[in-house]
Amino acid sequence: MEGDHSLLFSWGRGKDGCLGLGVMGDKEEPMLISKSIDYEINQISTGKEHVMLLLEGKKIYTWGRNSFK
């Protein structure tokens, strides 16, 4: 995968889509997130049921439970 600098992998507890893989369920090994990210990732923040990426140009990607408590 030489030249691909924005590959993103995910694993762990997969409840409510929080792994970003498009399927529910836990993953014990890293899986490539298929969504292509065309921007440099500046920061990643994770919570119990969500993930947020801060990208160059102040763009934000999020996924997970999709509710606010």
Helices and strands as residue ranges (DSSP letters): E 9-12, G 15-17, E 27-32, E 41-46, E 50-55, G 56-58, E 59-64
